[in-house]
Amino acid sequence: MKLTKLLVILFISSLSSLAQKPYSVQMAESFMTWYKDSIAVKPNRPAAWDYEQGLMLKALEKVWYRTGDGRYFEYIRKDLDRYVQKDGSIRTYPYNDFNLDNIPTGRALLMLAQQTQPDKEKYIKAANQLWKQIENQPKTKEGGYWHKQRYPYQMWLDGLFMCEPFAAEYSKLFNKPEHFDEIAKQFALIEKYAVDEQTGLVYHGYDESREQKWADKKTGLSPHFWSRAIGWYAMALVDVLDYFPEHNPEKANLIKYLQRLAPALVKYQDAKTGVWYQMTTQGTRKGNYFEASGSCMFVYALAKGVRQGYLDPKYLTAAKKGYAGILKEFVEKEKDGTISLNKTVSVGGLGGNPYRDGSYEYYLSEPIRKNDLKGVGPFIFASVEMEIANENTLGKGKIVAVDGHFNNEFRKDLNGNQENFHYTWEDRMHSGFWVWGKIFNELGARTTTIKTAPTAENLKDVNVYIIVDPDTRKETAKPNFIQADAIKNISDWVSNGGVLVMMANDTANCEHKNFNLLAKEFGIQFLPKNINMVQGTQWEQGRLDIPANNPVFKNTKAVYIKELSPLALTGSAKAILSDKGEVIIAVAKVGKGTVFAVGDPWLYNEYTDGRRIPIVYENFNAAKDLATWLLQQSPKK
């Protein structure tokens, strides 16, 4: 009897633990219990290369970067490795179909191509195949991509999401600036032909030839507004903008398209529930129903549009109302502790065999499913955005700059050109600060790089300035050592309220002499010795336990820092983490400002993204704790 009671208590406790996790994590974990080793989308058919697969892998990537939990990365990698062969060929991918639905999984290929790992070349080769398809995709007379080879002269809203975010990221990554105009053209054609002036909404399909039975003989448009189709379009806009060059004039047009669409979405949001109908404008017409996938897509697009500054903040209110409605109307807690998403329409298409005529009755005839991935993926997208929205006011209007002058190392990029790396925001390999940068961004701050010596002018708008591992002559042919004028400029900036982060390294890999001249101004010195020297994967040799009530690391219990220089302190500098008699991390209050110092750059991707060190080491949590604390020390300028 006692054992039974204990088991019941443990079961209830496990459910409570899952319930306390963010909804993005709950749904991602639920998904991985449904699809343990592969993503088989079509019932009673083996798993194959598919757009729903790509949608889910992107959703898992978002959760990975939000949590630093390497399980999500491993799921993505293992799933793609079922298809991508050593030569880069993609099993089950039918190139000759020229089907835009085969492109979305390429976004996961591009993510893997930018990571530190063996055999990454095969992911690049696979992505190149998808790019080849785009280059040869059949087009309308005005240059719009056919949705599929078997749907000639037809542009569908779905295709904008299927193709263009991948195309934009590929163009940025592989230096193809001319293709951004091609991307913009696809949206421009939709805006030209498929937007309804009266409602501001966008029709599902456009047939340039006017030959399809579903197409209006005058306009070429399908007859109705379908929420998921409009959702694909809205998500495509906010995702493409992540990669669009600032100097390209078409970026402003894409933002205008989003700004035109947003009020139309809000207009047709159900006032009572906050969600949207399957048939967007038809409300309570017989047979119409609240639909999950479109609702999730609209919430994602509105929330991300606000976060990125494309939309007025008022649209976040609509997104929050929509998300609350999604949780109430569609999300169901299961007895096994997972969660489910109800009321996603299984499909919506035009033409084909059997023929789909685009009528109101057709869209309502398709089955409604539970946990359809076309709803689950966008639910995770929306959840991540709403979770960011709940915490991103802290950094609003604040700038976090990393030094790119004293630390200025180079390597060859994927195109064979020179690029900066090592503790840069852009570096997604083990050596970079990509993860930490995303944390700052999601707290609302803007990240930037100062590539010249610090001056009063280039520091004046900066709230947090991070100097990491200044170069030695061994690392850089002509290192930029910290000089007296830089020391004065930084010291004055700190005294006036700046927040300085100093991250050294072990004595063999960091220029200590001049760095210490700067540190001396704040009562800190990096000692000429190394501790926590780790042998191979004996991780415990780099373990540091964080005492309760630490003023900075409030949500972190243990971290991994190896091969670091301990500190000596004088004056106002105070230790906030010590181990075995050595000062590991210190903080100094100087004038109106703050200095944080540690003898290692320990928050780079290798030790924050969850792929390498055991989960007991909470470096991701530490990175978020530190980012939060740094932003709290600095008032808005």
C-alpha positions as CSV (number, residue, x, y, z in Angstrom):
1,M,0.0,0.0,0.0
2,K,2.8,2.4,1.0
3,L,4.7,1.5,-2.3
4,T,1.5,2.3,-4.3
5,K,1.1,5.6,-2.7
6,L,4.8,6.4,-3.3
7,L,4.5,5.6,-7.0
8,V,1.4,7.8,-7.3
9,I,3.2,10.7,-5.7
10,L,6.2,10.2,-8.0
11,F,3.9,10.1,-11.1
12,I,2.1,13.2,-10.0
13,S,5.4,14.9,-9.3
14,S,6.7,14.0,-12.8
15,L,3.6,15.5,-14.4
16,S,3.9,18.6,-12.4
17,S,7.6,18.9,-13.5
18,L,6.6,18.8,-17.2
19,A,3.8,21.2,-16.6
20,Q,6.2,23.8,-15.2
21,K,8.3,23.7,-18.4
22,P,7.6,26.3,-21.1
23,Y,5.0,25.1,-23.6
24,S,7.7,25.1,-26.4
25,V,9.6,22.5,-24.4
26,Q,6.5,20.5,-23.5
27,M,5.5,20.2,-27.1
28,A,9.0,19.5,-28.3
29,E,9.3,16.7,-25.8
30,S,5.9,15.4,-26.6
31,F,6.8,15.3,-30.3
32,M,10.0,13.3,-29.6
33,T,7.9,10.7,-27.8
34,W,5.6,10.3,-30.8
35,Y,8.5,10.2,-33.3
36,K,11.3,8.5,-31.5
37,D,13.6,7.7,-34.4
38,S,12.0,9.1,-37.6
39,I,9.3,11.5,-38.8
40,A,6.8,9.4,-40.7
41,V,4.3,12.0,-41.9
42,K,2.0,10.0,-44.1
43,P,-0.1,7.2,-42.5
44,N,1.0,3.7,-43.3
45,R,4.0,4.9,-45.3
46,P,7.7,5.0,-44.4
47,A,9.3,8.2,-43.4
48,A,10.5,10.4,-46.4
49,W,12.0,13.8,-47.2
50,D,9.1,16.1,-46.5
51,Y,8.2,19.7,-45.7
52,E,6.5,18.7,-42.4
53,Q,9.8,17.1,-41.4
54,G,11.6,20.4,-42.2
55,L,9.0,22.4,-40.3
56,M,9.5,20.3,-37.2
57,L,13.3,20.3,-37.4
58,K,13.2,24.1,-37.5
59,A,10.9,24.1,-34.5
60,L,13.3,21.9,-32.6
61,E,16.2,24.1,-33.5
62,K,14.4,27.0,-32.0
63,V,13.9,25.1,-28.7
64,W,17.5,24.0,-28.7
65,Y,18.7,27.6,-28.9
66,R,16.2,28.6,-26.2
67,T,17.3,25.9,-23.8
68,G,20.9,24.9,-24.6
69,D,19.6,21.2,-24.5
70,G,21.7,19.2,-26.9
71,R,19.1,16.5,-27.2
72,Y,17.3,18.6,-29.8
73,F,20.4,19.1,-31.9
74,E,21.0,15.4,-31.8
75,Y,17.5,14.6,-32.9
76,I,17.9,17.0,-35.9
77,R,21.3,15.5,-36.9
78,K,20.2,11.9,-36.6
79,D,17.0,12.5,-38.5
80,L,18.9,14.2,-41.4
81,D,21.5,11.5,-41.4
82,R,18.7,9.0,-42.3
83,Y,18.5,10.8,-45.7
84,V,21.8,12.6,-46.4
85,Q,24.5,10.3,-47.8
86,K,28.2,10.8,-47.6
87,D,28.3,12.2,-51.2
88,G,25.5,14.7,-50.3
89,S,22.7,12.9,-52.2
90,I,19.4,12.9,-50.4
91,R,17.5,9.6,-50.1
92,T,13.8,9.9,-51.2
93,Y,14.2,13.5,-52.5
94,P,12.7,13.6,-56.1
95,Y,14.6,16.5,-57.7
96,N,12.7,16.3,-61.0
97,D,9.4,16.9,-59.3
98,F,10.4,20.6,-58.9
99,N,8.2,20.7,-55.9
100,L,8.8,23.6,-53.5
101,D,7.5,21.4,-50.7
102,N,10.9,19.6,-50.8
103,I,12.9,22.7,-49.9
104,P,12.1,23.5,-46.2
105,T,14.2,20.7,-44.7
106,G,17.1,22.5,-46.3
107,R,17.0,25.0,-43.4
108,A,18.2,22.2,-41.1
109,L,21.0,21.4,-43.5
110,L,22.2,24.9,-43.4
111,M,22.2,24.9,-39.6
112,L,24.3,21.7,-39.5
113,A,26.7,23.1,-42.1
114,Q,27.6,25.9,-39.7
115,Q,28.4,23.7,-36.7
116,T,31.6,22.1,-35.6
117,Q,31.3,18.4,-36.5
118,P,32.7,15.7,-38.7
119,D,31.3,15.2,-42.2
120,K,29.7,18.7,-42.4
121,E,30.6,18.8,-46.1
122,K,27.8,16.4,-46.9
123,Y,25.2,18.8,-45.5
124,I,26.6,21.6,-47.7
125,K,26.4,19.3,-50.8
126,A,22.9,18.3,-49.9
127,A,21.9,22.0,-49.6
128,N,23.5,22.7,-52.9
129,Q,21.1,20.2,-54.5
130,L,18.1,22.1,-53.2
131,W,19.7,25.3,-54.4
132,K,20.0,23.8,-57.8
133,Q,16.3,23.0,-57.8
134,I,15.5,26.7,-57.0
135,E,17.8,27.8,-59.8
136,N,15.9,25.6,-62.3
137,Q,12.4,25.8,-60.8
138,P,9.8,26.5,-63.6
139,K,8.4,30.0,-63.5
140,T,5.4,32.0,-64.6
141,K,5.9,34.4,-67.4
142,E,6.6,37.1,-64.9
143,G,9.1,35.0,-63.0
144,G,7.1,33.5,-60.1
145,Y,7.9,30.0,-59.1
146,W,5.5,27.3,-60.0
147,H,4.4,25.6,-56.8
148,K,5.2,22.2,-58.4
149,Q,6.1,20.9,-61.8
150,R,2.6,19.3,-62.0
151,Y,0.9,22.6,-61.0
152,P,2.0,24.7,-64.0
153,Y,1.8,28.5,-63.9
154,Q,0.4,28.4,-60.3
155,M,1.8,30.3,-57.3
156,W,0.5,29.2,-53.9
157,L,1.1,31.1,-50.7
158,D,2.5,27.9,-49.2
159,G,5.4,28.0,-51.6
160,L,6.7,31.3,-50.2
161,F,7.4,29.6,-46.8
162,M,8.6,26.4,-48.4
163,C,11.2,28.1,-50.5
164,E,12.2,31.6,-49.6
165,P,13.5,31.4,-46.0
166,F,15.9,28.7,-47.2
167,A,16.8,30.7,-50.3
168,A,17.5,33.8,-48.2
169,E,19.7,32.0,-45.7
170,Y,21.6,30.1,-48.4
171,S,22.1,33.4,-50.3
172,K,23.6,35.0,-47.2
173,L,25.7,32.1,-46.3
174,F,27.1,31.4,-49.7
175,N,27.5,35.1,-50.8
176,K,24.8,35.3,-53.5
177,P,23.5,38.9,-53.0
178,E,21.9,39.0,-56.4
179,H,19.4,36.4,-55.4
180,F,17.7,38.6,-52.8
181,D,16.1,40.5,-55.7
182,E,14.7,37.1,-56.9
183,I,13.3,36.4,-53.4
184,A,11.7,39.8,-53.2
185,K,10.1,39.3,-56.7
186,Q,8.2,36.2,-55.4
187,F,6.6,38.3,-52.6
188,A,6.0,41.2,-55.0
189,L,4.1,39.0,-57.4
190,I,1.9,37.8,-54.6
191,E,1.2,41.3,-53.5
192,K,0.5,42.4,-57.1
193,Y,-2.0,39.6,-57.9
194,A,-3.2,37.8,-54.8
195,V,-4.0,40.6,-52.2
196,D,-7.6,41.5,-51.8
197,E,-8.0,45.3,-51.5
198,Q,-11.2,45.1,-49.4
199,T,-10.0,42.8,-46.7
200,G,-6.2,43.1,-46.9
201,L,-6.0,39.3,-46.9
202,V,-4.3,37.1,-49.5
203,Y,-5.9,34.4,-51.6
204,H,-4.5,30.9,-51.4
205,G,-3.6,30.4,-55.1
206,Y,-3.0,32.4,-58.3
207,D,-3.1,30.7,-61.8
208,E,-1.4,32.9,-64.3
209,S,-2.8,30.9,-67.2
210,R,-6.4,31.1,-65.8
211,E,-6.9,27.5,-67.0
212,Q,-7.6,25.8,-63.7
213,K,-11.3,25.3,-62.8
214,W,-10.6,26.8,-59.3
215,A,-9.2,30.0,-60.8
216,D,-11.3,33.1,-61.5
217,K,-11.2,33.6,-65.3
218,K,-10.6,37.3,-64.8
219,T,-8.1,37.4,-61.9
220,G,-6.7,33.9,-61.8
221,L,-7.3,33.7,-58.1
222,S,-8.8,30.9,-56.0
223,P,-12.1,31.9,-54.4
224,H,-11.5,31.9,-50.7
225,F,-9.2,33.0,-47.8
226,W,-7.8,30.0,-46.0
227,S,-6.1,30.8,-42.7
228,R,-3.2,28.3,-43.0
229,A,-2.2,29.6,-46.5
230,I,-2.1,33.1,-45.2
231,G,-0.2,31.9,-42.2
232,W,2.5,30.3,-44.4
233,Y,2.8,33.7,-46.2
234,A,3.0,35.7,-42.9
235,M,5.7,33.3,-41.5
236,A,7.7,33.5,-44.7
237,L,7.8,37.3,-44.5
238,V,9.2,37.4,-40.9
239,D,11.6,34.6,-41.5
240,V,13.1,35.9,-44.8
241,L,13.7,39.3,-43.1
242,D,16.2,37.6,-40.8
243,Y,18.6,37.3,-43.7
244,F,17.8,40.2,-46.0
245,P,20.7,42.7,-46.4
246,E,20.0,46.0,-44.7
247,H,21.3,47.9,-47.8
248,N,18.9,46.1,-50.2
249,P,16.0,48.4,-50.9
250,E,13.6,45.5,-51.3
251,K,13.8,44.9,-47.5
252,A,11.7,48.0,-46.9
253,N,9.0,46.6,-49.3
254,L,8.9,43.2,-47.4
255,I,8.4,45.1,-44.2
256,K,5.6,47.1,-45.8
257,Y,3.9,43.9,-46.9
258,L,3.9,42.6,-43.3
259,Q,2.6,46.0,-42.1
260,R,-0.2,45.8,-44.6
261,L,-1.1,42.3,-43.6
262,A,-1.0,42.7,-39.8
263,P,-4.2,44.8,-39.3
264,A,-6.1,42.4,-41.6
265,L,-5.1,39.5,-39.4
266,V,-6.3,41.3,-36.3
267,K,-9.5,42.3,-37.9
268,Y,-10.5,38.7,-38.4
269,Q,-9.3,37.5,-35.0
270,D,-12.3,36.1,-33.0
271,A,-13.1,38.7,-30.4
272,K,-14.1,36.1,-27.8
273,T,-11.6,33.3,-28.1
274,G,-8.6,35.2,-29.7
275,V,-8.1,32.5,-32.3
276,W,-8.9,32.4,-36.0
277,Y,-11.3,30.4,-38.1
278,Q,-10.4,27.8,-40.8
279,M,-12.0,30.0,-43.4
280,T,-10.7,33.4,-42.3
281,T,-13.5,35.7,-43.2
282,Q,-16.5,33.4,-42.8
283,G,-16.9,33.5,-39.0
284,T,-19.9,31.5,-37.8
285,R,-21.0,30.4,-41.2
286,K,-22.3,26.8,-41.1
287,G,-19.4,24.3,-40.9
288,N,-16.7,26.8,-40.2
289,Y,-14.5,26.1,-37.1
290,F,-11.6,27.5,-35.1
291,E,-8.4,26.0,-36.6
292,A,-5.1,25.6,-34.8
293,S,-2.4,25.8,-37.4
294,G,-3.4,29.1,-38.9
295,S,-3.9,30.6,-35.4
296,C,-0.4,29.5,-34.4
297,M,1.1,30.9,-37.5
298,F,-0.6,34.3,-37.1
299,V,0.6,34.6,-33.5
300,Y,4.1,33.7,-34.5
301,A,4.2,36.3,-37.3
302,L,2.7,39.1,-35.2
303,A,4.9,38.5,-32.2
304,K,8.1,38.1,-34.2
305,G,7.2,41.2,-36.3
306,V,6.9,43.2,-33.1
307,R,10.1,41.9,-31.6
308,Q,12.1,42.6,-34.7
309,G,10.7,46.1,-34.9
310,Y,8.7,45.7,-38.1
311,L,5.3,46.1,-36.5
312,D,3.8,48.5,-34.0
313,P,4.0,47.1,-30.4
314,K,0.2,47.1,-30.3
315,Y,0.2,43.9,-32.3
316,L,1.8,42.1,-29.4
317,T,-1.5,42.5,-27.6
318,A,-3.3,40.6,-30.4
319,A,-0.6,38.0,-30.4
320,K,-0.9,37.4,-26.6
321,K,-4.7,37.2,-26.9
322,G,-4.3,34.7,-29.7
323,Y,-1.8,32.6,-27.8
324,A,-4.0,32.5,-24.7
325,G,-6.8,31.3,-27.0
326,I,-4.6,28.6,-28.5
327,L,-3.8,27.2,-25.1
328,K,-7.5,27.2,-24.1
329,E,-9.1,26.1,-27.4
330,F,-6.5,23.6,-28.8
331,V,-4.0,22.4,-26.2
332,E,-4.8,19.3,-24.2
333,K,-2.9,17.7,-21.4
334,E,-2.6,13.9,-21.7
335,K,-2.5,11.3,-18.9
336,D,1.0,10.3,-19.8
337,G,2.3,13.8,-19.1
338,T,2.6,14.9,-22.8
339,I,0.5,17.6,-24.4
340,S,-1.5,17.5,-27.6
341,L,-2.7,20.1,-30.2
342,N,-6.2,19.6,-31.4
343,K,-8.1,20.9,-34.5
344,T,-5.5,21.2,-37.2
345,V,-6.9,20.7,-40.7
346,S,-4.9,17.9,-42.4
347,V,-4.5,19.5,-45.8
348,G,-5.7,22.2,-48.1
349,G,-4.8,22.2,-51.8
350,L,-6.0,23.2,-55.3
351,G,-6.5,21.0,-58.3
352,G,-4.9,17.6,-58.4
353,N,-6.6,14.3,-58.5
354,P,-9.1,14.0,-57.0
355,Y,-9.8,17.6,-58.1
356,R,-9.9,20.2,-55.4
357,D,-12.0,23.2,-56.5
358,G,-11.1,25.7,-53.8
359,S,-14.7,26.0,-52.7
360,Y,-15.9,26.8,-49.2
361,E,-17.2,23.2,-49.0
362,Y,-13.9,21.8,-50.1
363,Y,-11.8,23.4,-47.4
364,L,-14.3,22.2,-44.8
365,S,-14.3,18.6,-46.2
366,E,-10.7,17.9,-45.3
367,P,-10.1,15.8,-42.1
368,I,-9.3,17.6,-38.8
369,R,-6.5,16.0,-36.9
370,K,-4.9,15.8,-33.5
371,N,-1.2,16.5,-33.4
372,D,-0.9,17.1,-37.1
373,L,2.7,18.4,-37.5
374,K,1.5,21.4,-39.6
375,G,0.0,22.6,-36.4
376,V,2.5,21.3,-33.9
377,G,5.5,23.0,-35.6
378,P,3.8,26.4,-35.7
379,F,2.7,26.0,-32.1
380,I,6.3,25.6,-31.1
381,F,7.2,28.6,-33.2
382,A,4.5,30.7,-31.5
383,S,5.4,29.4,-28.1
384,V,9.0,30.4,-28.4
385,E,8.1,33.9,-29.5
386,M,5.6,34.4,-26.7
387,E,8.2,33.1,-24.2
388,I,10.7,35.6,-25.6
389,A,8.1,38.3,-25.3
390,N,7.6,37.6,-21.6
391,E,11.3,38.5,-20.9
392,N,12.6,40.8,-23.6
393,T,11.8,44.2,-22.0
394,L,15.0,44.0,-19.9
395,G,17.3,44.8,-22.8
396,K,15.1,47.1,-24.8
397,G,17.1,50.0,-26.1
398,K,20.4,48.6,-24.8
399,I,23.5,47.7,-26.9
400,V,25.9,44.9,-26.0
401,A,29.2,45.2,-27.9
402,V,31.9,42.6,-28.2
403,D,35.4,43.7,-29.0
404,G,36.8,42.8,-32.4
405,H,40.0,44.8,-32.2
406,F,42.1,43.3,-29.4
407,N,40.7,39.9,-30.4
408,N,40.9,39.7,-34.1
409,E,41.5,36.2,-35.5
410,F,40.7,34.9,-39.0
411,R,39.8,31.7,-40.7
412,K,38.3,30.7,-44.1
413,D,34.5,30.7,-44.4
414,L,32.4,28.2,-46.3
415,N,33.3,30.1,-49.5
416,G,37.0,30.1,-48.9
417,N,37.1,33.8,-47.9
418,Q,38.6,35.3,-44.8
419,E,36.2,35.8,-41.9
420,N,36.5,36.8,-38.3
421,F,36.0,34.0,-35.8
422,H,36.6,33.2,-32.1
423,Y,34.3,34.8,-29.6
424,T,32.2,36.6,-32.3
425,W,28.4,36.9,-32.4
426,E,28.3,35.5,-35.9
427,D,30.4,32.4,-35.3
428,R,28.1,29.4,-34.9
429,M,30.9,26.8,-34.5
430,H,32.3,25.7,-31.1
431,S,34.5,28.9,-31.1
432,G,31.8,31.5,-31.3
433,F,29.4,33.5,-29.1
434,W,26.3,32.7,-31.3
435,V,24.4,31.2,-28.4
436,W,25.3,34.0,-25.9
437,G,24.4,36.6,-28.5
438,K,20.9,35.0,-29.0
439,I,20.4,35.1,-25.3
440,F,21.2,38.9,-25.2
441,N,18.9,39.4,-28.3
442,E,16.0,37.5,-26.8
443,L,16.4,39.6,-23.6
444,G,15.8,42.6,-25.9
445,A,19.3,43.9,-26.4
446,R,21.0,44.6,-29.7
447,T,24.4,43.0,-30.2
448,T,27.2,44.6,-32.2
449,T,31.0,44.5,-32.7
450,I,33.5,47.2,-32.1
451,K,36.2,46.5,-34.6
452,T,38.5,49.5,-33.8
453,A,40.2,50.6,-30.7
454,P,37.7,51.9,-28.1
455,T,37.1,55.6,-28.0
456,A,34.6,57.9,-26.3
457,E,32.7,58.1,-29.5
458,N,32.3,54.4,-30.3
459,L,31.5,53.6,-26.7
460,K,29.0,56.4,-26.0
461,D,25.9,54.4,-27.0
462,V,27.1,51.0,-25.6
463,N,25.7,49.6,-22.4
464,V,27.8,46.5,-22.1
465,Y,31.3,46.1,-23.6
466,I,32.9,42.6,-23.7
467,I,36.7,42.2,-24.2
468,V,37.7,38.5,-24.6
469,D,41.0,36.9,-24.8
470,P,43.2,39.6,-26.4
471,D,45.5,38.2,-29.1
472,T,49.1,37.2,-28.7
473,R,51.7,37.2,-31.5
474,K,51.2,33.5,-31.8
475,E,47.5,34.0,-32.7
476,T,47.7,37.0,-35.0
477,A,50.6,38.4,-37.1
478,K,50.0,41.9,-36.0
479,P,48.1,41.9,-32.7
480,N,46.4,45.0,-31.3
481,F,47.7,45.4,-27.8
482,I,45.7,47.4,-25.3
483,Q,47.4,50.9,-25.1
484,A,47.2,53.8,-22.6
485,D,44.6,55.8,-24.6
486,A,42.3,52.7,-24.8
487,I,42.7,52.2,-21.0
488,K,41.7,55.8,-20.3
489,N,38.7,55.7,-22.7
490,I,37.4,52.5,-21.2
491,S,38.0,53.6,-17.6
492,D,36.1,56.9,-18.2
493,W,33.3,55.0,-19.9
494,V,32.9,52.6,-16.9
495,S,33.0,55.5,-14.4
496,N,30.2,57.1,-16.3
497,G,28.0,54.0,-16.1
498,G,29.3,51.5,-18.6
499,V,29.4,47.8,-17.8
500,L,32.7,46.1,-18.8
501,V,33.2,42.4,-19.1
502,M,36.8,41.1,-19.1
503,M,37.4,37.5,-20.1
504,A,41.0,36.4,-20.2
505,N,42.3,32.9,-20.9
506,D,45.1,30.7,-19.7
507,T,48.6,32.2,-19.9
508,A,49.5,30.3,-23.1
509,N,46.5,31.7,-25.0
510,C,46.0,35.3,-23.9
511,E,48.0,38.5,-23.9
512,H,48.0,39.1,-20.1
513,K,50.5,42.0,-19.8
514,N,48.5,44.8,-21.4
515,F,45.2,43.3,-20.4
516,N,46.3,43.5,-16.8
517,L,47.1,47.2,-17.2
518,L,43.4,47.7,-18.0
519,A,42.3,45.4,-15.2
520,K,44.5,47.2,-12.7
521,E,42.3,50.3,-13.0
522,F,39.5,48.3,-11.4
523,G,41.5,46.5,-8.7
524,I,41.8,43.2,-10.6
525,Q,44.7,41.2,-11.9
526,F,44.8,38.0,-13.9
527,L,47.5,35.8,-12.3
528,P,50.3,34.2,-14.3
529,K,49.2,30.6,-13.5
530,N,46.6,28.1,-14.8
531,I,44.1,26.1,-12.8
532,N,41.4,23.5,-13.7
533,M,43.6,21.8,-16.2
534,V,41.3,19.2,-17.7
535,Q,42.6,15.9,-19.1
536,G,40.5,14.8,-22.1
537,T,36.9,14.3,-21.0
538,Q,37.5,14.2,-17.3
539,W,34.9,16.9,-17.0
540,E,34.9,16.9,-13.2
541,Q,38.3,18.5,-13.3
542,G,36.7,21.7,-14.6
543,R,33.7,21.6,-12.3
544,L,32.8,24.7,-10.2
545,D,29.8,24.6,-7.9
546,I,27.8,27.8,-7.5
547,P,26.8,28.5,-3.9
548,A,23.1,29.4,-3.3
549,N,22.2,33.0,-3.4
550,N,25.0,34.0,-5.7
551,P,24.3,37.6,-6.8
552,V,24.9,36.9,-10.5
553,F,24.2,33.2,-11.1
554,K,20.8,32.9,-9.5
555,N,19.6,29.9,-11.6
556,T,22.8,28.0,-11.9
557,K,24.1,25.2,-9.6
558,A,27.3,24.0,-11.4
559,V,29.4,25.2,-14.3
560,Y,32.4,24.0,-16.3
561,I,35.4,26.3,-16.7
562,K,38.7,24.8,-17.7
563,E,42.3,26.1,-18.0
564,L,41.7,29.5,-16.5
565,S,43.7,32.2,-14.8
566,P,42.6,33.0,-11.3
567,L,42.3,36.5,-10.0
568,A,44.0,38.8,-7.4
569,L,41.8,41.6,-6.1
570,T,42.3,44.9,-4.4
571,G,40.2,47.9,-3.5
572,S,36.5,47.6,-4.3
573,A,36.8,44.4,-6.4
574,K,35.0,41.5,-4.7
575,A,35.0,37.8,-5.4
576,I,31.6,36.3,-6.4
577,L,33.0,32.8,-7.0
578,S,36.0,31.2,-5.5
579,D,37.2,27.6,-5.4
580,K,40.0,25.9,-3.4
581,G,41.3,29.3,-2.2
582,E,41.4,30.8,-5.7
583,V,39.3,33.7,-6.9
584,I,37.5,32.6,-10.1
585,I,35.1,35.5,-10.8
586,A,35.1,39.0,-9.5
587,V,33.0,42.2,-9.7
588,A,34.0,45.8,-9.1
589,K,31.9,48.8,-8.8
590,V,33.7,51.8,-10.3
591,G,32.0,55.2,-10.2
592,K,28.6,54.7,-11.8
593,G,29.7,51.6,-13.6
594,T,30.5,47.9,-13.2
595,V,33.3,45.5,-14.1
596,F,32.9,41.7,-14.3
597,A,36.1,39.7,-14.7
598,V,36.9,36.0,-15.2
599,G,40.0,34.2,-16.4
600,D,38.4,32.3,-19.3
601,P,36.0,32.9,-22.2
602,W,34.0,30.0,-20.9
603,L,30.6,31.0,-22.4
604,Y,31.4,30.1,-26.1
605,N,29.2,27.8,-28.0
606,E,31.1,24.6,-27.3
607,Y,30.2,24.9,-23.6
608,T,26.7,26.5,-23.8
609,D,24.8,24.7,-26.6
610,G,24.6,21.4,-24.7
611,R,26.3,19.3,-27.4
612,R,29.6,18.6,-25.6
613,I,29.6,18.7,-21.8
614,P,27.4,16.6,-19.5
615,I,24.0,18.2,-18.6
616,V,25.0,18.6,-15.0
617,Y,27.1,21.6,-16.1
618,E,24.7,24.5,-16.5
619,N,26.8,26.8,-18.7
620,F,23.7,27.8,-20.7
621,N,21.9,28.8,-17.5
622,A,25.0,30.7,-16.5
623,A,25.2,32.6,-19.8
624,K,21.6,33.7,-19.4
625,D,22.0,34.6,-15.7
626,L,25.1,36.7,-16.6
627,A,23.4,38.4,-19.5
628,T,20.4,39.2,-17.3
629,W,22.7,40.6,-14.6
630,L,24.8,42.7,-17.0
631,L,21.7,44.3,-18.5
632,Q,20.4,45.0,-15.0
633,Q,23.5,46.9,-14.1
634,S,23.2,49.3,-17.0
635,P,20.4,51.9,-17.3
636,K,19.1,52.8,-20.8
637,K,21.0,55.6,-22.5
